Amino acid sequence: MDSKREPISMASQVVDVALKAGAEAADAFVRSSSSLSMSVRNGETESLQKASTFGLGLRVMVDSRTVLVHTTDTGRIGLLKLVTRAIDMARTLPEPKEPVPFGSPQDVESLPHPDPALASESSETKTERLCAIEKAMLAVNGVTRSGGVSYNERDSEDILVNSEGIRLSNSNFGSFRPPLRTLGRGPRGQESGAGEVF
């Protein structure tokens, strides 16, 4: 198995190896994701966090017994060990009362990325945008200080391949607490003589 191949090829290879190792049926699920969280206060970057994950889950059926295993070690040896572990674990399980179904082939269209331009923007560009939003917010009459502006996003790709012929790929891009939503809690000001913060 070549761990440097595209996720859908990797998932297909793992399913093939599982079938050759004795599985009656198998499916592999690959998820790769990255996230970005940033906040700006008073024109300065307050926090910036990036994270990424990549892992593969494998479900196999051996003698009608089903087991699901997962790994983040997607090198050749790591994936071979995963297949061996799944097959061995399935053989130790008691016989199920009912068979576990595996999905059949179907035409499912891969969804396009909803905003590829935003996804490709650098962290610096997003920080500049947050600073500009905060500056505009502070220019509003009565706003005397900022509670900060934040932006969070998650970008992921999910792959599912199984021995019944399903090959699905789906990209998801999510932005949680985008700047405009956060702005409602960001500005701080004081009305003359009222002593109230709004």
C-alpha positions in Angstrom: 0.0 0.0 0.0 1.2 3.5 -0.9 0.4 5.9 1.9 1.2 8.9 -0.3 -1.8 8.2 -2.7 -5.0 10.3 -2.7 -7.3 9.4 0.2 -9.8 7.6 -2.1 -7.0 5.4 -3.5 -5.8 4.7 0.0 -9.2 3.7 1.2 -9.7 1.4 -1.9 -6.3 -0.3 -1.2 -7.2 -0.9 2.4 -10.5 -2.5 1.5 -8.8 -4.7 -1.1 -6.2 -5.8 1.4 -8.9 -6.6 4.0 -10.8 -8.8 1.4 -7.6 -10.6 0.5 -6.9 -11.1 4.3 -10.2 -12.9 4.8 -12.9 -10.3 5.2 -16.2 -11.1 3.6 -17.0 -7.3 3.3 -15.2 -4.1 4.3 -15.4 -0.4 4.1 -12.9 2.3 4.8 -13.6 5.9 5.9 -10.9 8.5 5.6 -11.2 12.0 7.1 -8.7 14.8 6.6 -9.5 18.1 8.3 -8.0 21.4 9.1 -9.2 24.2 11.4 -8.3 27.8 12.0 -9.3 30.0 14.9 -8.3 33.6 15.2 -9.2 36.7 17.1 -8.2 40.3 17.0 -8.5 43.0 19.7 -7.5 46.6 19.5 -5.8 46.0 16.1 -3.6 43.2 17.4 -3.8 39.5 16.9 -4.9 38.1 20.2 -4.9 34.4 19.3 -4.2 32.2 16.3 -4.6 28.5 16.3 -4.3 26.0 13.5 -4.9 22.3 13.7 -5.0 19.4 11.2 -6.0 15.7 11.5 -5.9 12.7 9.1 -7.1 9.3 9.9 -8.6 6.1 8.5 -11.4 3.9 9.9 -11.9 0.3 8.7 -14.9 -1.9 9.2 -14.6 -5.5 8.3 -17.0 -8.5 8.4 -15.5 -12.0 9.1 -17.9 -15.0 9.5 -20.7 -12.4 9.9 -18.9 -10.8 12.8 -18.2 -7.1 12.4 -15.6 -4.8 14.0 -14.5 -1.2 13.4 -11.0 0.0 14.0 -9.3 3.4 13.4 -5.7 4.7 13.0 -3.9 8.0 12.3 -0.8 5.9 11.2 -1.5 5.8 7.5 1.9 4.6 6.4 2.1 1.3 4.6 3.0 -0.8 7.7 0.5 1.1 9.9 -2.3 0.3 7.5 -1.3 -3.4 7.2 -1.3 -3.7 11.0 -4.7 -2.1 11.1 -6.1 -4.7 8.6 -4.6 -7.5 10.6 -5.9 -6.2 13.9 -9.4 -5.8 12.5 -9.5 -9.3 11.1 -8.1 -10.8 14.3 -10.6 -8.9 16.5 -13.6 -9.9 14.3 -12.7 -13.6 14.6 -12.8 -13.3 18.5 -16.3 -11.9 18.6 -19.4 -14.0 19.3 -21.7 -14.6 16.4 -24.2 -11.8 15.9 -28.0 -12.4 16.2 -28.6 -10.4 13.0 -26.2 -9.6 10.1 -24.8 -6.1 9.8 -25.6 -4.6 6.5 -23.1 -2.9 4.2 -24.2 -0.3 1.8 -24.8 -1.0 -1.9 -23.5 1.1 -4.8 -25.4 4.2 -5.6 -24.8 7.4 -7.6 -23.9 10.1 -5.1 -22.5 13.3 -6.5 -19.5 14.8 -4.7 -20.3 18.3 -3.4 -18.1 21.2 -4.5 -16.4 23.4 -2.0 -18.9 26.2 -1.2 -16.3 29.0 -1.1 -12.9 28.0 -2.5 -11.6 31.6 -2.6 -12.1 32.0 1.2 -10.6 28.6 1.9 -7.4 29.6 0.0 -7.0 32.9 1.7 -3.9 33.2 4.0 -4.2 33.7 7.8 -2.6 37.1 7.2 -5.3 38.2 4.8 -8.0 37.0 7.3 -6.3 38.9 10.1 -6.2 42.0 8.0 -9.9 41.6 7.3 -10.7 41.2 11.1 -8.6 44.4 11.8 -10.5 46.3 9.2 -13.9 45.1 10.7 -12.8 46.1 14.2 -11.6 49.5 13.0 -14.9 50.2 11.3 -16.7 49.1 14.4 -14.7 51.5 16.6 -15.5 54.3 14.2 -19.2 54.1 15.1 -20.3 57.0 17.2 -20.5 55.9 20.9 -18.3 52.9 20.6 -15.3 53.5 22.9 -13.6 50.1 23.0 -13.6 46.7 21.4 -14.5 43.3 22.9 -12.6 41.8 19.9 -13.5 40.2 16.6 -13.0 36.4 16.0 -13.2 34.0 13.1 -13.3 30.2 13.1 -13.4 27.8 10.2 -13.1 24.0 9.6 -12.3 22.4 6.3 -12.6 18.7 5.8 -12.8 15.9 3.2 -14.6 12.7 4.0 -14.0 9.5 1.8 -16.0 6.3 2.0 -15.1 3.2 0.0 -16.5 -0.2 0.5 -16.4 -3.7 -1.0 -19.9 -3.4 -2.4 -18.7 -0.7 -4.9 -19.4 2.6 -3.1 -16.8 5.3 -3.6 -17.9 8.6 -2.1 -16.0 11.9 -1.6 -17.4 14.9 0.1 -15.8 18.2 1.0 -17.2 20.3 3.8 -16.2 23.8 4.7 -17.7 25.3 7.8 -17.2 28.8 9.4 -18.4 29.0 13.0 -18.9 32.3 14.7 -18.0 34.4 11.7 -16.9 38.0 12.2 -20.3 39.5 11.6 -21.9 37.4 14.2 -19.2 38.1 16.7 -19.4 41.9 16.1 -22.7 42.0 17.9 -20.9 41.3 21.1 -17.7 43.1 20.3 -18.2 46.9 20.6 -18.3 48.6 24.0 -19.4 52.1 24.6 -21.0 54.4 27.1 -24.0 56.8 26.6 -23.4 60.2 27.9 -24.6 60.5 31.5 -26.4 57.2 31.4 -23.5 55.0 32.7 -24.7 52.1 30.6 -22.5 49.8 28.6 -24.1 48.7 25.3 
